[in-house]
Amino acid sequence: MDPTPQINAIEPPSWWRQTAQKSLRLLLRGAGLTGASVTVSGAGLRLGKPRVSADGSALFVEATLAKDAPLGAHTLTVTTRAGTTTARFTVLDRPAPRLGGVNNDDVLYLILPDRFCDGDPKNNDPEKSKGIYNPKRPRHYHGGDLAGIRKKLPYLKDLGVTTLWLTPLYDNADFQHPTLAWAGEPAIDYHGYGAVDFYGLEEHFGTPDDLHALVSEAHRLGLKLMLDQVANHCGPFHPWVKTPPTPTWFHGTPEKHLDCDWNVVNLLSPHATQASKRATLEGWFAGILPDLNQSDPECRRYLIQNALWWVGVYGFDAIRQDTVPYVARDFWRDWHAALRAEFPELTTLGEVNLPDAAVNAFYQRGKRGFDGIDAGFDLLYDFPLESGMIAAFAHGEPLQRLGFTAGSSDIAGALAHDSLYPNPDSLVTFLGLHDTTRFLGRKGATLAGLKLGATFLFTSRGIPLWYYGDEVGLSGGDDPDNRRHFPGGFPGDKANKFTPEGRTQAEEDLFQHIKKLTHLRATHPALRHGSTHVLYAQGQHYAYARVDSPPSDRGRGGFVLVALNNDSEKPATLTLDLTELKLPVGTRLTDALTGTIVTAANPTLILTLAPRSAQVLVR
């Protein structure tokens, strides 16, 4: 006897009728769907002929949504010889409102929702996923949620950030990994990167209403939202792993697959064979994360629609895409084409986690590779510059090395490769991320080094990104220690670092320094849009001017000169040649950090800097 049909999910579960998509590809997941037909009640939604997987667990059907389709729920009826079942698809009017894309006027702030603030204790240990909440264990859920982020929006607004990057919100496994552990700590996907439902919201973070409320309130305050997405892989416990919707949904199976070899550089080579790239593009991360096959037409379309859905339903202003190089570039081309057709102002940020400018530039919008493809990412992380900043400001190494080692992992060398990029000003610069050791957890790092690094970060070219908690001196080693929760955001915390009263004097000084830098960037166009002119680069000393155009704007924040002394013991005297900057003789410049006034005796300016200090001179 044939099994009775059942539907566990319809994906996407909703769409808006004011859409640029000619049609949608619906995936109905369940069991007993072999030989099924599908009909829909009412007008406005037209269905094509269904395609059912061999095991009857997945049904694909083309759906055309009329511009005047009735709003609300539409019932799809699935019929087989063994019976009928239904699924509900919701028609929305139009996409949720957005503020606009991310650009050089913005300051990004990275938040792991589980580690920022517990705003609703009721979702800490949900009935659906009991036993994986424990704030005292580094790889368990700690209780942070969307309500907590919403609660702290005034804090973030006061700090001066403008865009919140949230790590993935997908529903993740409801249990700890049965065999995988590190240092005795079981693997739990509190971070969001192990999706078991690409349309589901992780219950530890809240409900769809909580997410709508967060986006709405953030937008009301002028804060943008960037959502982290993952198109490369799913979690090992996604239902697809046992019952893939198509035979080629994944690259391989749990029993037989390639392991990722991380050989991204090989992807740039016009001489590399396709076979030599397979382990990079098809390999499973750590041998456990199922690698999605974007060359499968159904999988490809599913992932593209999923990206569109999160933006359209919730109103995100930007997408951060994980593990970009491990997906074939033609997919990113098509992914971007669909996103821009639907949301022209949407911004994408791609993770290319290598300190190599040539690799990074291979994925930036505006540059076709040897393969004729423009991968299309508006923004990319500047991992090459991050390497130089950590070497200098944490480890105390030169900002520019001399001799045969010049340009090797130093700040000057990273910036010297800007000519490789179509738009180096669109690189996202940072001192720390959730995948790197905290700045203050690095060997040799000090608060003075962090302040100096932040001064460079907020005054140099690019779009600065700040990692939650670094503004109050949060420390931490490698993952998961670099993801400690924000002190004061959780029950039982000894001090509330969200408030001045809860910070030490050193922490308050650091917080005020970061706040001063975000304000400085916001009020001086040269720091956001100006060209960069390196005036001095030698050893531990570096000086540059940021100049906005036209020149008439230079008196209104259009000119900033920055000088750095990274030597922790010796003061420095720098003689800067200002000839090319065409500053009027006698121009008075004020150090925005101290209020000290200096006068430019064009063509030279002589500055004296204390050890491990900077001057940020403005007109």
Secondary structure, 3 states (H helix, E strand, C coil): CCCCCEEEEEECCEEECCCCCCCEEEEEEEECCCCCEEEECCCCEEECCCEECCCCCEEEEEEEECCCCCCEEEEEEEEECCEEEEEEEEEECCCCCCCCCCCCCCCEEEECHHHCCCCCHHHCCCHHHCCCECCCCCCCECCCCHHHHHHCHHHHHHHCCCEEEECCCEEECCCCCCCCEECCEECCCCCCCCEEEEEEECCCCCCHHHHHHHHHHHHHCCCEEEEEECCCECCCCCHHHCCCCCCCCECCCCCCCCECCCCHHHHHCCCCCHHHHHHHHHCEECCCECEECCCCHHHHHHHHHHHHHHHHHHCCCEEEECCHHHCCHHHHHHHHHHHHHHCCCCEEEECCCCCCHHHHHCCECCCCCCCCCCCCECEEECHHHHHHHHHHHHCCCCCECCHHHCCCCCHHHHHHCHHHCCCHHHEEEECCCCCCCCHHHCCCCCHHHHHHHHHHHHHCCCEEEEECCHHHCCCCCCCCHHHCCCCCCCCCCCCCCCCHHHCCHHHHHHHHHHHHHHHHHHHCHHHHHCEEEEEEEEECEEEEEEECCCHHHHHHCCEEEEEEECCCCCCEEEEEECHHHCCCCCEEEEECCCCCEEEEECCEEEEEECCCEEEEEEC
